[in-house]
Amino acid sequence: MKSVNMLDAKNSLSRLVAAAVDGEDIVIANRGKPVVRLVPVHASETNTGSALAAWLTQNPAPVSRTRSAADIEAQLQENRDAWA
């Protein structure tokens, strides 16, 4: 674990971020007391189909916005017929 003070972190932020991305544990201290840890953000963990499915399960559409499969098919057919 690498610990740096605020001033050093400010002056070498790019280097510290690169080290954190490479897996090094970086802690920033204020007056000797650890206050922040730099950790990399992995986009692949948040932009997955399973993450989206989990979010949709936790945040379902309001009942007023849900339609049956038959209603959706009827709307699609109506739209197709309008273009014919």
PATI-864111 format. One record per residue (C-alpha): residue in one letter; chain; x, y, z. Coordinates in steps of 0.02 Angstrom, whole numbers. Example, Ala and Ser with C-alpha at 12.3 -4.5 7.8 and 13.67 -1.06 7.14 Angstrom:
ATOM residu chaine c1 c2 c3
ATOM A A 615 -225 390;
ATOM S A 684 -53 357;
// end
This chain:
ATOM residu chaine c1 c2 c3
ATOM M A 0 0 0;
ATOM K A 66 169 -49;
ATOM S A 13 319 57;
ATOM V A 37 497 -4;
ATOM N A -12 665 71;
ATOM M A -133 785 -13;
ATOM L A -1 900 -87;
ATOM D A 98 756 -162;
ATOM A A -63 681 -229;
ATOM K A -110 847 -310;
ATOM N A 60 863 -390;
ATOM S A 68 685 -455;
ATOM L A -114 636 -483;
ATOM S A -86 564 -657;
ATOM R A 51 449 -594;
ATOM L A -54 394 -446;
ATOM V A -206 358 -556;
ATOM A A -98 254 -673;
ATOM A A -29 157 -525;
ATOM A A -206 125 -459;
ATOM V A -262 64 -631;
ATOM D A -114 -55 -631;
ATOM G A -177 -128 -466;
ATOM E A -73 -35 -339;
ATOM D A -162 13 -178;
ATOM I A -153 204 -164;
ATOM V A -210 295 -8;
ATOM I A -215 485 7;
ATOM A A -192 556 181;
ATOM N A -236 723 255;
ATOM R A -116 773 393;
ATOM G A -61 593 410;
ATOM K A -237 522 425;
ATOM P A -294 411 277;
ATOM V A -449 486 198;
ATOM V A -463 421 19;
ATOM R A -417 263 -77;
ATOM L A -394 267 -265;
ATOM V A -471 117 -352;
ATOM P A -497 85 -538;
ATOM V A -671 85 -614;
ATOM H A -703 -63 -726;
ATOM A A -832 -13 -858;
ATOM S A -861 -193 -908;
ATOM E A -934 -229 -736;
ATOM T A -1070 -97 -753;
ATOM N A -1108 -109 -939;
ATOM T A -1163 -290 -949;
ATOM G A -1328 -368 -994;
ATOM S A -1339 -449 -824;
ATOM A A -1312 -281 -739;
ATOM L A -1451 -207 -844;
ATOM A A -1566 -353 -806;
ATOM A A -1530 -334 -620;
ATOM W A -1568 -148 -630;
ATOM L A -1731 -178 -723;
ATOM T A -1781 -308 -593;
ATOM Q A -1749 -182 -453;
ATOM N A -1831 -38 -550;
ATOM P A -1980 -108 -646;
ATOM A A -2084 0 -762;
ATOM P A -2240 75 -683;
ATOM V A -2396 -31 -706;
ATOM S A -2471 107 -812;
ATOM R A -2326 86 -934;
ATOM T A -2331 -102 -953;
ATOM R A -2425 -184 -1097;
ATOM S A -2465 -363 -1139;
ATOM A A -2378 -451 -1283;
ATOM A A -2543 -449 -1379;
ATOM D A -2558 -260 -1360;
ATOM I A -2380 -235 -1421;
ATOM E A -2409 -351 -1571;
ATOM A A -2569 -258 -1615;
ATOM Q A -2478 -90 -1608;
ATOM L A -2336 -158 -1717;
ATOM Q A -2460 -227 -1845;
ATOM E A -2553 -62 -1847;
ATOM N A -2390 30 -1881;
ATOM R A -2342 -94 -2019;
ATOM D A -2512 -74 -2101;
ATOM A A -2493 116 -2098;
ATOM W A -2334 100 -2203;
ATOM A A -2412 -18 -2330;
// end
